[in-house]
Amino acid sequence: MEKPWKNLAGWENKIMRLILKISANKSTVPFDYQKYLAGAFHKWLGRNEVHDDVSLYSLSWLQGGQRIKDGLDFRNGAEWAISTYDVGLLKKLIQNIQDDPKIHFGMKVDGVTICQEPQFETKQRFLLNSPIFIKRKEGERIKFYLYSDKESEDLMIATLKTKLKKAGLNQEGVKVYFDPNYQNPKTKKISFNGIDCRASMCPVIIEGSPEQLAFAWNVGIGNSTGIGFGALK
C-alpha cells in the first residue's frame, strides 16, 4: 500500500493527534457504527493493556457523512481523529495502520496527518468531535447525566482528575463545564453493542494550566472516550 505519511519524521517525542483520511464506503454505514471504529483501533494496537483501563485517548466520530435511509453514506470519504497522551501508542498505531488499513464497510485508511497539540492558555472553549457521555452506577442501574444536569460539571471534573492522576500530572485547579451560553445544546441517543446511551452535544469550557488543557484535548471529556465519546476539536 502507498504510505502517504512517509514524511512524518521527527514527531516521535511530541504529543499529537492523528487525522486519518478514510476512503469512501462500499456499503451503508449504520448509525451505530462506533463499535467498528473501536474494533479497528484495538486491532491496530494488537495485544495491549488499555482496552479495559482508564482511557488516556479519545476517538472522534467520522466526519463528512450524509444521512440516508438506513444509515450514513461517506461518498467523498471521511476523516477520523485519534488523540492520545501516550506517544508510544501513536507509534504503534501508525505502524499497524500501514500494515492493515482496513476498517469496515469497504472503508480503509488512505492517509494520515499528524497534528501537534495547540498552545493553550488557562481557559478554553472546546467544540466537540463526538458527544459527551457521563454515567454513574447507582445501585443496580446506570444513570446518564446530560448538559442540563447540575451534577454533570462535578462528574466531568472528577473523571478528568482521575485521568490526570493516572498520567502523573497535577490535578489541582482544573474545571470543566458545559458552555452555559450555547444556544442549541442537544442530546443524542446512541446504541453501543445493544446498550442505549444518552449523551450531550454542547461545547465545554475547561479551565486549568496549559498542560491540563492540552491533556484534556488529547484524552477527551467524560466517560467512554475510548469507544467514541467526548472527543474535543
Rosetta blueprint (number, residue, H / E / L):
1 M L
2 E L
3 K L
4 P L
5 W L
6 K L
7 N L
8 L L
9 A L
10 G L
11 W L
12 E L
13 N L
14 K L
15 I L
16 M E
17 R E
18 L E
19 I E
20 L E
21 K E
22 I E
23 S L
24 A L
25 N L
26 K L
27 S L
28 T L
29 V E
30 P L
31 F L
32 D L
33 Y L
34 Q H
35 K H
36 Y H
37 L H
38 A H
39 G H
40 A H
41 F H
42 H H
43 K H
44 W H
45 L H
46 G L
47 R L
48 N L
49 E L
50 V L
51 H L
52 D L
53 D L
54 V L
55 S L
56 L L
57 Y E
58 S E
59 L E
60 S L
61 W L
62 L L
63 Q E
64 G L
65 G L
66 Q E
67 R E
68 I E
69 K L
70 D L
71 G E
72 L E
73 D E
74 F L
75 R L
76 N L
77 G L
78 A E
79 E E
80 W E
81 A E
82 I E
83 S E
84 T E
85 Y L
86 D L
87 V H
88 G H
89 L H
90 L H
91 K H
92 K H
93 L H
94 I H
95 Q H
96 N H
97 I H
98 Q H
99 D H
100 D L
101 P L
102 K E
103 I L
104 H L
105 F L
106 G L
107 M L
108 K E
109 V E
110 D E
111 G E
112 V E
113 T E
114 I E
115 C E
116 Q E
117 E L
118 P L
119 Q L
120 F L
121 E L
122 T L
123 K E
124 Q E
125 R E
126 F E
127 L L
128 L E
129 N L
130 S L
131 P L
132 I E
133 F E
134 I E
135 K E
136 R E
137 K E
138 E E
139 G L
140 E L
141 R E
142 I E
143 K E
144 F E
145 Y E
146 L L
147 Y L
148 S L
149 D L
150 K L
151 E L
152 S H
153 E H
154 D H
155 L H
156 M H
157 I H
158 A H
159 T H
160 L H
161 K H
162 T H
163 K H
164 L H
165 K H
166 K H
167 A L
168 G L
169 L L
170 N L
171 Q L
172 E L
173 G L
174 V L
175 K E
176 V E
177 Y E
178 F E
179 D L
180 P L
181 N L
182 Y L
183 Q L
184 N L
185 P L
186 K E
187 T E
188 K E
189 K E
190 I E
191 S E
192 F E
193 N L
194 G L
195 I E
196 D E
197 C E
198 R E
199 A E
200 S E
201 M E
202 C L
203 P L
204 V E
205 I E
206 I E
207 E E
208 G L
209 S L
210 P H
211 E H
212 Q H
213 L H
214 A H
215 F H
216 A H
217 W H
218 N H
219 V H
220 G L
221 I L
222 G L
223 N E
224 S L
225 T H
226 G H
227 I H
228 G L
229 F L
230 G L
231 A L
232 L E
233 K L
